[in-house]
Amino acid sequence: MSNKNNEMPDIRGIQAFVAVMASGSMTGAAKQLGIGQPVITRVIRDLEAVIGFPVFERNGPRISPTPKGLRFFEEAQRLLVGYEQLADRAASIRDEHVRSLTIAATPTMAAGLVPKILSLMNNELPDTVSLITLDAERLAQALLSGTVDYGVSALPLSHDGLECLAMTQSKLVAVVPENDAIDIATFDLFEQRRLLTLANSFRIRHKIDMVLNEKGIKPQHVMTTNHSLNAISAAKEGLGIAVVDPVSAFGIANQGIKVIPTEAEIVYEWGLFHRVGVEESRTATLLRESFIQVSKAISEQVL
């Protein structure tokens, strides 16, 4: 199957594809969209003809996404979110009133920071607010494409097309069970106790490894995860000492843990971003002020 005409897939095909992926079947998608199953089947085949590859493998009545279909699904979701926001944005331009607000945040910021920021703006929030969780790299692309209005992410997040509206600097902290006797996480502890940390070697993990290498310490036991909340939960259960960001440690209610300083000060920064050239608005001002207030409250808890 190939696409020799470079046709653009229409929004109907995108909607049908996303609905099938979400429901797991043509029948479920037809019910979700309120149309007949033969229509869904035809629209999906038309979409495949336009994009030049199959998005589903068919085995009788059963379907499963192809590898290319899975990759296309990520792009289709982003396109559909942007399309669904188009009416709100058009109305905002027409009425000169912000009707919707879309924020992308990394998982840590989405859970530990953004809800607190929005709570300070509660009485002045637009009618529709969307919070989307993305990794830092995709967050930057979403901002650049205009799919989202603002982004909240740990640094670094540098791109010529992005502007940092506000930034906070703090440091990593350690998390142990609340009844643990230690009051400071010295790095020689990791010669006996398990290090719980993030798997991303280019961000937090890289900074921790640099300190360990400088001190000549090689942890005997390490558990890595893709989310700091998992490391905190593991620490709560006594699996080791978590070294994580302060937003996760202080920004999310988590009973049964104790947050303590680390021996070495490892810098951790996060910021509020938008696309360069976006007109300054009252929403941006309120977001920046709320971001600064909430971030300051978190950083002040770090010893």
N, C-alpha and C positions, 0 to 999 in steps of 0.2 A: 504494500500500500504506500503510495507516495502522493505528495501534494505538489503538483506542477503549476498550479494556477496562483499560488500564494494568496488564496482567499482568506478572509478574516472569519473566524468562527462567530456565529451570531450569539446573542446573549441567551436566547432560548435554549440553544444546545448546551451552553455552559451551565445554565440553571438545571437542566435535566441531568447532566453528568454529575454535578454536585449532589443532587437529590438522590441519585442511584448510589453514590458512594456513601452518603449519610445513612440511607435506609438499608443498604445491603442487597437490594433487589430491584428489578424493573417494576414489579407489582407495588412494592412499598413506595417507590418514587412516584408512580402514577397516582396513588392515593394521596400522597403528600402535595402534589401539584394540582390535583383535581382534574386529571385528564386520563384518557384510556391508555392501557399498557401498550397497544400497538403504536400509538403516537410516540410514546417514550422510546420504544425500540427504534422507530424510524428516525427520530431526532438524534439519537445516539449514533446511529449508522451514518447519518449526514455529517455529524460532527467529526467522526473518524475519517470520513472521506476528505473533509476540508483540512484537517490538521496533518493528515498523512500517516497516521499510525493507529493501531487498535488500542483502545483504553481498557477494554475488558476481554478476558478469555471466556469463551462460552463452552459449557459442558452440559448440553441439554437445557433444562430450565435454570441451572445454576450458573452464576457468573462470578468472576474474581478479577480484580484489577491487574493489569499487566505492569511490569516495572516502569514503563514509560507512562502508563496511566496514573500510577502513584505520584510520579514527579509532576505530571501535568495537574494533578488535583491540588497541589500546593499553590500553583499559579492561578488556577481557576477560582479557588477560594478567595484569594486576594482581589482578583478582578471583580468577583461578585460582591464583595464587601464594598469596594469602591463604587460600583454601579448602583448599589442600593442606597448609598449615601448621596448620590448625585441629586436626587430630588430635594433632599434637605438643604444641600449646599446652594442649589439654584434658588430656593425659597429664601435662604439667608441673604443672598446677594440682592434679590428683589426687594425684600423688606428691610435690608440693612440691619438685620437682627440675627445673632448667632442662634441657630436652632439645634445644632448638633455639635458634639465634641468627640473626637476619636483620639485616644491615647494608646500608643504602643509602649509596652514596658517589658523588660526582661523578667523572668519568673520571680526573682527575688524582689524586684521593685514593685511588681504587680501585686504581690502578696503583702509586703511589709511597709510600703511607702505610699503608693498611689491612693488607696482607699482613705488614708488619713488626710492626704492633700485634698481630695474631693470633699471630704466631710467639712473642711473649713470653708469651702465654697458652696455648700449645700443650697443656700437660698438664692444663689446666682448662677447655678448650673443651667445649661441649655435643656430643652425638652428631652433630648436624646443624648445619652452618654454611652460610648463604647470603649471598653478596655480590652485590648488585644495583647496576648502574651507572645513575644517573639524573642529569638536569641539576638545578640547585639548586631550581628552582621545583617540579618534580615530586617531588623528594626531600622537600621540606617537606610536600607533600600526602600522600605515603606515610606519613610519620611521624604526621601528624594523623589519618589514617584507621586507623592501627594495622596497616597492611600490613607495615611493617618495625619493628624494635625500636629501632634507633639509626641516626643519620645522621652522615656526615662530609662537610663541605663548606667551601669558602671562604666568608668573610663578605663582604657582609652576608647573613644568613639570619635575618631577624627576623619573628616571628609570636607573637601572644599565647599560642598553644597550645604553643609550643616552649620548651624550656629548654636552655641551653648548659652542658654538664657540664664542659668544659675548652676553653681557647682559647689559641692561640699566635700571637704577632705576629713577623713577620720583614720582609723586603723583597724586591722583585723583583731578579733577577740577569740578567746577559747571558751568552749562550753563543756561542762562536766555535769554529772548528776548533782542534785541539790545537796546531797549529804556527803559529797566528796570533801576530803580534808584539805586539798591543795587550794591556795588562794592566788597563785600565779603559775602560768604554764611555762616552765622552763623547758628548753628544747631537748635537754638531756633526758627528760621524762619519756621521750619517744623511743629511747633505747629499750624501755621495758613495756610501755603502754602503746596501744594501737593509735596511729594517726588517722583521723577521720577528716577527709578533705575532698575538694572538688577535682574532677578528672580533667578539666580544661587546662592543658599545660601552658597556655599562653596568657592566663590571667592569674587568679589567686594561687593556683598550684605552683606556677613558675616562681612567684615571690617567696612562697614557703620553701621551695627547694633551694633557692639561692641562699637563704639564711641557714638551712641545714648544711649545705655544702661549705659555707664559710666557717661553721663551727665544727666541721668534720664529723657530723652525726649522720648515721644511716639508720633510719627507722627499721626495726625488725618486722613490724607488722603494719600494713597500710590498708585502709578501706577507702576507695574513691567512689564518688557518686556524681550525677549531673545536676544535683540541686542541693543547696546548703541546708534546706529543711530536712532532707534525708540524713545528712551528717549530724544535725542537732538531735533528731530522733534517735539515732544510733548511740549518741553520747548519753542521752537520757536513760537508755537501757543498759548502760555500763559497758558498751563495746569499745570505748576508747575516749580520746580527747579530740573534740572537733575544733578545728581552726577555721573560722568562717567570718563573713562580713557582719558588721554591726547592725545593718538593716534587718537581716534575718534574725539575729540574736535578740534584738530589742524591739523590733517593729511588729513581731507576730507573737501573740499570746501563747506561751508554752510553759505550762506548769511542770515542776519536777526537775528543772535544770538550774544551774548556777553559771552566770557569765563572769569570766575572770580575764584579766589582762594577760597578754603573752609577754615573754621575756624580752623579745625584740619587737620594736615598733615597726610594723609592716603597714605601709600606707595603703589606704583604700579610698577611692574617690568615686562619686556618682554625680550625674548631672541631668538637667532638663534641656531638651533640644527641640529645635524646629528647623524648617527649611529656610535657607537664606533667601531673602527677598519677600518673605511673607509679611504683610502689613501688620504693624503693632496693633493689638486690640486690647480691650478691657479684660477679655478672657486670658490673654497671655500675661497681663499684669497680675491678675489674681492667681494664676497658676504659679508664677514665679515667686510671689510673696508667700503663698502657702507652702510651696516646695522648700523655701528657705526656712520657714518656721518649723516644719515637721522634721527636716533634716538636722537642724540645729538641736532640737530636742533629743534626737537619737544620738548624735555625736557627743552631746554633753554627758551621756550616760557611760561613755567609754572612759575607763580610769587611765 
